[in-house]
Amino acid sequence: MSLKAIAKELGLSVTTVSRALNGYDDVSRETRARVEAEAQRRGYRPNTFARRLKMGKIDAVGLVFPVHPVPLNNSVFMDMVGEISHELARHEIDLLLIADDDLADKHSYMRMVQSRRVDALIVAHTLDRDPRLEQLQAANFPFLALGRSQLPQPYAWFDFDNYAGTHQAARWLIAKGHRRIAFLGESNNQAFITQRRQGYLDALQEAGLSAEWLRAMPPSRREGYTATCDLLALPEPPTAIITDCNTHGDGAAMALSQRGRLTGDNPVALIVYDGLPQDSIVTTEVAAVIQSTREGVGRQIADMVRQLISGEDIARLQVLWQPAFSPGETA
């Protein structure tokens, strides 16, 4: 089925039909709707490869994530990736996952950049001073950072106010009378991790409280479980625990539940960043810092990437979302 047949049926030029199907803004909305409806009726699909060559676009976006630690173990991250991919696919844009080893001499994402195999990159788990972003800026390649970093030039970013999430959680516990508040956090220097830790530390400092119950560890249920057991065995155990991810939170919830301390007469308050995983065996509604729905995040990031590819002003592509707090049954 050719463009000529559609053009003849609608009384339009082949050029107008082609530009309507390729999304050019010099075609009126009414004309574009007529062309798309006729193309759909005839089962016409454009030659995607030819269109890409003509428009100078690949219709592919790369998502760069670190090998250490592996975020693919995190259900929140994977849910977000799935939603981004789903939203981009609605606009016939492919999402490629690119694992990056920060200790390697050569980075796989730079091969994508140098060969122009993607139109833009999404860079996840950024650092306060991120050499990946500096390298992409130097190469003048479009990217959207998932997190804020200190860079010499403005750049596109999407982030949650991770500091506010843990700061609010700690202040909530302090207002409830807790004075021994533990924090189970990841042991790396990614920006969102350091921001969540700092929110907790500042809230305790403002209240004149000790942070001696802070623990840093790899993100896993086992680590969260073990750390919670160790904390409970202290001569002065914490009366409340905040975790900076849901894997730590799930381990902590299991440890507390097994000891009858998640609810009941002598509970330890628990607040989990992102809430418990959907597959958690703990059924208690645990207090949580919530970062919006996965669908909402996916749509936001996909929309920003599409604007970035189309040449939108970078200053308009800097978005900070505020988290919400849900006290559940454990705070």
C-alpha positions as a printed Julia matrix, in Angstrom:
331×3 Matrix{Float64}:
  0.0     0.0    0.0
  1.61    3.27  -1.12
  1.36    6.91  -0.19
  0.03    7.61  -3.67
 -3.14    5.63  -3.0
 -3.83    7.55   0.21
 -3.09   10.87  -1.5
 -5.42   10.05  -4.38
 -8.24    8.99  -2.07
 -8.01   12.21  -0.02
 -7.24   14.57  -2.9
 -3.9    15.57  -1.38
 -0.33   15.62  -2.65
  1.99   12.74  -1.82
  4.26   15.24  -0.06
  1.44   16.4    2.24
  0.51   12.81   3.09
  4.14   11.95   3.82
  4.65   14.99   6.05
  1.39   14.31   7.91
  2.41   10.73   8.69
  5.87   11.85   9.79
  4.54   14.41  12.26
  5.67   17.65  10.62
  4.04   20.68  12.23
  3.35   22.47   8.94
  0.42   20.11   8.33
 -2.86   21.12   9.96
 -4.3    18.98  12.72
 -7.42   18.29  10.65
 -5.41   17.13   7.64
 -3.15   14.99   9.77
 -6.18   13.32  11.36
 -7.7    12.56   7.92
 -4.42   11.1    6.66
 -3.86    8.98   9.75
 -7.42    7.67   9.66
 -7.13    6.68   6.01
 -3.73    5.09   6.57
 -5.14    3.09   9.46
 -8.16    2.02   7.39
 -5.87    0.73   4.67
 -3.46   -0.91   7.11
 -0.61    1.28   5.88
  2.62    1.44   7.88
  5.47    3.75   6.82
  8.93    2.44   6.04
 10.43    3.22   9.45
 14.04    2.76   8.37
 13.66    5.08   5.37
 11.9     7.67   7.52
 14.7     7.57  10.06
 17.34    8.1    7.38
 15.44   11.01   5.86
 14.82   12.77   9.18
 18.29   12.07  10.6
 16.89   10.25  13.64
 17.39    6.75  14.96
 14.21    6.63  17.08
 16.16    4.92  19.84
 17.15    6.08  23.32
 19.76    4.48  25.56
 19.33    4.12  29.33
 22.73    4.02  31.06
 22.85    2.31  34.45
 25.8     1.28  36.66
 27.07   -2.26  36.95
 27.98   -1.67  40.62
 25.65   -1.84  42.43
 23.26   -3.58  40.04
 19.95   -1.62  40.02
 18.24   -4.41  38.07
 17.78   -6.13  41.45
 15.61   -3.2   42.53
 11.93   -3.65  41.7
 11.29    0.1   41.84
 13.99    0.76  39.23
 12.79   -2.04  36.96
  9.17   -0.9   37.18
 10.29    2.59  36.17
 12.31    1.23  33.23
  9.3    -0.77  32.07
  7.06    2.29  32.12
  9.61    4.45  30.27
  9.95    1.77  27.61
  6.17    1.44  27.31
  5.66    5.19  26.9
  8.46    5.58  24.35
  7.16    2.61  22.37
  3.85    4.43  21.92
  5.83    6.93  19.83
  7.82    4.18  18.06
 11.0     4.95  19.99
 13.05    1.99  21.21
 14.7     1.91  24.65
 18.11    0.25  24.87
 19.62   -0.75  28.24
 23.33    0.04  28.52
 25.23   -1.36  31.51
 28.23    0.81  32.39
 31.25   -0.23  34.43
 32.7     2.94  35.93
 36.03    1.13  36.44
 36.43    0.23  32.75
 38.87    2.04  30.45
 36.21    2.45  27.76
 32.53    3.02  28.3
 29.87    1.28  26.23
 27.6     4.3   26.18
 30.29    6.35  24.43
 30.33    3.83  21.57
 26.63    4.57  21.17
 27.36    8.29  21.17
 30.26    8.17  18.73
 28.41    5.93  16.26
 25.15    7.9   16.72
 23.17    4.71  17.35
 20.82    6.55  19.71
 19.18    9.97  19.6
 19.72   10.64  23.31
 20.72    8.98  26.56
 18.97    8.67  29.91
 21.62    8.45  32.64
 20.46    6.75  35.84
 21.91    6.77  39.37
 23.96    9.93  38.95
 26.78   11.1   41.2
 27.22   14.54  42.77
 30.12   15.03  40.37
 29.39   12.63  37.54
 32.16   12.04  34.94
 29.62   10.42  32.59
 27.59   13.6   32.39
 30.73   15.72  31.99
 31.81   13.48  29.11
 28.43   13.77  27.4
 28.43   17.55  27.8
 31.9    17.73  26.25
 30.65   15.64  23.33
 27.61   17.93  22.99
 25.31   14.9   23.05
 21.74   15.17  24.37
 21.04   13.42  27.67
 18.52   13.41  30.49
 20.03   12.8   33.93
 17.93   10.97  36.5
 19.31   12.97  39.38
 21.13   16.26  39.88
 24.88   16.75  39.63
 27.34   19.61  39.67
 28.17   20.38  36.03
 29.76   23.39  34.33
 26.83   23.89  31.94
 23.02   23.58  32.31
 21.58   20.17  31.47
 18.26   18.31  31.41
 17.38   16.42  34.57
 14.51   14.75  36.39
 14.73   14.06  40.11
 12.83   13.5   43.32
 13.59   15.53  46.42
 15.24   12.59  48.17
 16.53   14.82  50.95
 13.01   15.99  51.78
 11.72   12.42  51.94
 13.97   11.19  54.73
 14.04   14.58  56.46
 10.25   14.52  56.71
 10.25   10.89  57.87
 12.78   11.59  60.63
 10.93   14.71  61.78
  7.68   12.71  61.93
  9.33   10.15  64.23
 10.9    12.85  66.39
  7.5    14.52  66.78
  6.15   11.15  67.94
  8.72   11.12  70.75
 11.4     8.84  69.29
 14.96    9.68  70.32
 16.86    6.6   69.11
 16.27    6.49  65.35
 18.24    4.11  63.14
 18.9     4.5   59.43
 19.68    1.62  57.06
 21.29    3.08  53.94
 23.18    1.95  50.87
 26.98    2.07  50.97
 27.73    4.07  47.82
 28.05    7.7   46.78
 25.27    7.95  44.22
 23.52   11.3   44.56
 20.1    10.04  45.66
 21.71    7.84  48.32
 23.75   10.67  49.83
 20.73   12.99  49.69
 18.53   10.53  51.6
 21.22    9.98  54.22
 21.73   13.72  54.64
 18.03   14.36  55.14
 18.06   11.93  58.06
 21.27   13.35  59.53
 20.11   16.96  59.35
 16.75   16.17  61.01
 18.55   14.47  63.91
 21.08   17.28  64.24
 18.3    19.88  64.31
 16.72   17.97  67.2
 20.03   17.45  69.02
 19.87   13.66  68.59
 22.63   11.13  67.98
 23.05    9.32  64.64
 24.93    6.4   66.21
 22.33    3.94  64.87
 23.14    4.74  61.23
 24.25    1.68  59.24
 25.58    1.54  55.65
 25.4    -1.67  53.61
 24.74   -3.1   50.13
 21.06   -3.01  49.08
 19.59   -6.43  49.83
 16.9    -8.02  51.99
 19.54  -10.09  53.78
 21.54   -7.0   54.72
 18.43   -5.22  55.96
 17.39   -8.26  57.98
 20.84   -8.78  59.53
 21.35   -5.11  60.36
 17.94   -4.95  62.06
 18.69   -8.05  64.15
 22.02   -6.54  65.21
 20.35   -3.23  66.14
 17.72   -4.97  68.26
 20.49   -6.82  70.16
 22.15   -3.58  71.28
 21.99   -2.56  74.99
 20.1     0.52  73.79
 18.32   -0.53  70.61
 16.59    2.02  68.38
 12.88    2.63  68.85
 12.47    3.54  65.18
 14.11    2.6   61.86
 14.17    4.4   58.5
 15.42    2.55  55.41
 16.54    4.27  52.22
 15.28    1.55  49.86
 12.6    -1.11  49.83
 15.03   -4.05  49.8
 16.51   -2.92  53.12
 12.98   -2.17  54.25
 11.71   -5.65  53.41
 14.55   -7.25  55.37
 13.93   -4.95  58.34
 10.18   -5.65  58.26
 10.78   -9.41  58.26
 13.18   -9.17  61.21
 10.77   -7.04  63.23
  7.77   -9.2   62.31
  9.53  -12.41  63.4
 10.25  -10.86  66.8
  6.75   -9.45  67.24
  8.13   -5.91  67.1
  6.52   -4.63  63.87
  3.17   -4.14  65.61
  1.82   -5.03  69.04
  2.56   -3.77  72.55
  6.23   -2.85  72.03
  6.7    -2.07  68.34
  9.71   -0.52  66.62
  8.49    2.18  64.24
  9.49    1.48  60.64
  9.47    3.81  57.63
 10.53    2.42  54.25
 11.53    4.59  51.3
  9.34    3.5   48.32
  7.32    1.18  50.57
  7.63   -2.6   50.71
  8.05   -4.55  47.43
  4.89   -6.0   45.93
  6.18   -9.53  46.57
  6.92   -8.95  50.27
  5.71  -11.65  52.63
  4.98   -8.96  55.23
  1.33   -7.97  54.96
  1.36   -5.11  57.48
  0.86   -1.68  55.91
  4.3    -0.23  56.57
  4.87    3.54  56.73
  6.44    4.77  53.51
  7.96    7.68  51.64
  6.18    7.55  48.28
  7.63    8.93  45.03
  4.46    8.92  42.88
  3.25    6.03  40.73
  5.53    4.1   38.36
  3.19    5.06  35.5
  3.46    8.75  36.33
  7.25    8.61  36.52
  7.49    6.69  33.24
  5.29    9.16  31.4
  7.21   12.15  32.79
 10.64   10.82  31.83
  9.53    9.61  28.39
  7.9    12.97  27.66
 11.04   14.86  28.71
 13.22   12.65  26.49
 10.98   13.28  23.49
 11.17   17.03  24.13
 14.94   16.77  24.43
 15.2    14.99  21.08
 12.96   17.59  19.43
 15.27   20.39  20.58
 13.37   21.81  23.56
 15.24   24.4   25.65
 17.21   22.54  28.34
 16.18   25.14  30.93
 12.59   23.88  30.52
 13.67   20.28  31.11
 14.6    20.45  34.79
 11.93   18.86  36.98
 11.94   18.18  40.72
  9.08   16.15  42.22
  8.25   16.17  45.92
  7.68   12.85  47.74
  4.68   12.15  49.95
  4.58   10.45  53.34
  2.18    7.68  54.34
  2.25    6.71  58.05
  0.63    3.31  57.5
  0.46    1.1   60.59
  4.1     1.32  61.67
  4.8     4.99  62.39
